[in-house]
Amino acid sequence: MRIHHVLPYDLGQPGGVQTHTLALSDALARLGHESEVFAPTRPLRVRLGGTRADLTWHPADLWRLRSFLQQPHDILHVQEPMLPLLGPLSLLHPDDAPVVVTLHSAESLARRFYRATRPLSRLLLGRADAIICASDVSHAVAEDALPTAPHLIPPCLDLASFLSVQPASDSDTLLFIGRDEPRKGLRVLLAAMRRLPDLRLVVAGPVRESTRRAADSRATFLGSVPHEQIPELMASAACAVFPATGGEALGLVLVEAMAAGVPVIASDIPGYRIATDDGASALLVPPGDPVELADRILELMQRVDLRGELAARGRETAKRFAASTIAEQHLDLYLSLTRP
């Protein structure tokens, strides 16, 4: 089977949709299928809601997309199909092959967009032969725009390198991985650190200068870290902390931390509940509460037994999102659309 994926985001930038699409494509290829990913080379990066998004307007990318869509394929799979312009143009392109789309967003802005554009969104999404939502959160956000009931298939990750690392047993370091956006909650973690004088913090990801100034000398800012170095970085930490305030459909970096055997503390938001088996595989705290966050971190650091339990549960939970498992679910859907 030949599967063509259209991704609206720059592959040179970190992001959950990019990680999922590449992992899915690689897993499909390992299963013996031809799988190619199209992504823009000249996206315009803008801020939407609490995050960044790539909008593709450059004529060269649009011409490349047209050529890509004209190549023979058995399935066309479009990620975030409503993001201009790649998604809508892919849906409008005449195609004899079945079209599958995946909706990932958990942002309140996306919910408002789907509501405001309901007739147009339903028309465009109605051109797809199957709609996937990445989680119940994504489903709820897009509900107004859905012309048919979606399939729920979570995003996936290549977890082999994470499952193979050996976590440190004597670390005093907390780890945060992510972009410095308000919804990711880094400022909440920095506030919690003021109540944890005996611990250090490592931050991996692009950080604004104002955020650096809000931290003390116990914080180390690594900037963007190549993805192949993330497993060992996670293994060096006592725990990984993800204090997002919302807007997460699942939280793939949280799943990576669990796969690495690192105890996780995260915000009690719907997407993270899904990722952690309703909180059984992590400590969940109210979002935006640095006092409670600090208390739970302190509890975790003082209890070796709890760290061990969470690490073991987390690794088992993370395996549900392995690319090989999720690729099989996608293949079942693809085959249901291509069988005569």
C-alpha positions, 0 to 999 in steps of 0.5 A: 500500500502507498500512503501519502501524508500531508503535514502542515508543520515545518519538520525542522521545528519540534512539535507533537504532530511532527513527531507523530507523523514521522513515527507513523510513517516509519512504522508503516514502512517497517510493516512493508508499505510505501509511506511518504511525508510532505511538509512545507519548507517555507512556512510562515510562523504565527502565534495562534492562541497559546502556541505557534502554528505554521501557515503555508502561503509560499507558491513554491510549497503550494506547487510542490504540494500539487506535484505530490498529490498527483503522484500515485497513492492508495491513501492520502492522510492529511494532518490538521486538515483545516490549517491553511493552506496545505490542509484545505488544498489537499481536501479540495484536490481531486483524488481517486484514493480514499482521504483520511484526516486527523484532528489534533488540536485541543486549543480553545481557539480551535474550538472557536474557529470550528464553531465560527466556520461550521458550514465551511468546516463541515463541507471540507471535512465532508470530503474526507472518507474517514476522520480521526481525532487524536483524543477525546479532547480533540473530539470535543474541540472539533465536535461542531465541525464534524460531519460524521462520527470520528475514529479515535486513534491516539498519536504515536511515538518511536519509543525504542530509544526511551524504553532502553535507557536506564534511569538515574537512581540518585539525581536531584534534578527536575526536568522540563521539556517544551516550548516557553509558552504560557500554556506549557506552565514553565513559569508555574514551575519556576515559582514552585522551585522557590519552595524547593531550595535543595533541587535543581532544574534543567529546561530543554527547549527555547526559552525567552530572556524574560523567563531566564531572568525569572529563574535563579542559579539552580536552573540550567537552560539548554535551549533546543536539544536534538531529539536523539539526545532526549532519552539520555537527558530524561534518564538523568532526571529524578522526575519530569515535570509538565505543568501545562495549563491546558490545550494538550490533546495528549502530551507526547513528551509526557509519554516519552518521559514515562517510557524512559522510566522517569517518574512524572508530575503533570497538571491535572488536565484532560489530555494528561489524564488520557496519557497517564491512564487517568492519573494512575501512572503519574502524580497529577496536580491542579494546573496553575498552582505552584504551591501544590506543585512544589508539595507534590514534587517534595513528596515524590523526592522523599518517597523512593517507593512512590518513584519506583511505582510511578516509573514502572507503571509509566513504562507500561502505560507508554507502550500503548502509544508505541508507533508499531501498535498505533500503525496497526490501528491506522492500517485497519482503517486504511484497509477498510477504505480500500477493500472493494 
